[in-house]
Amino acid sequence: MEHKIHQGRNVKRFREMLGIKQEILAFDLGDDWNQKKISLLEQKEVIEVPMLQQIAAVLKIPVEAFQNFDEEQAIYNISCNFSDNAVNNNGFNVQNINPVEKIIALHDQKIALYERMLQEKDEMMARLEKLLESK
C-alpha cells in the first residue's frame, strides 16, 4: 500500500516549528481567514496548489516542503544514515560519524532556526504595530 503525504499535517508541522499560531497565519493570509479555517485546512490530506503557494509565501517555506515531506521516511532515513556506524549501501564504505560532530551540527541547525524564528517574531511585531496604527 502506498503511503500518502498529508499536506495539511505538513502545514501544521512547519507552522509549529516556526512558532506561528493559527491566528497569526490566518491574519497573514487575509481577511477571509480565521483560526477555525486554518484548523480545517490543516486536516486536509491534499491542499490546492494556489493555497499551498500562499501559505509557502507567508511561512517562507518552499511549496515542495508541504507536498513532499514524509515524517516516516525522514525518520527512517535518519535512523539508517545517521547511526554511529552508518554503512554505505555497497557494504564497503563504513562511516564513523563522531557524536561531537552530530551535536555541533544539531546546535548549528537550532541556532539557524532560532534566528529565523526571531526574524519572524520581529516581522510579526511590525505587522501588528502597523495593524494597530491603522485602527
BELDAPE-V169029 format. One record per run of one state. SS is the DSSP state (@ for helix, = for strand, . for the rest). FROM is the first residue (numbers start at 1). LEN is the number of residues. If there is no record, write none. Layout:
BEGIN
((SS | FROM | LEN) (SS | FROM | LEN))
END
This chain:
BEGIN
((. | 1 | 6) (@ | 7 | 11) (. | 18 | 4) (@ | 22 | 8) (. | 30 | 5) (@ | 35 | 7) (. | 42 | 7) (@ | 49 | 11) (. | 60 | 3) (@ | 63 | 6) (. | 69 | 2) (@ | 71 | 11) (. | 82 | 5) (= | 87 | 1) (. | 88 | 6) (= | 94 | 1) (. | 95 | 4) (@ | 99 | 36) (. | 135 | 1))
END
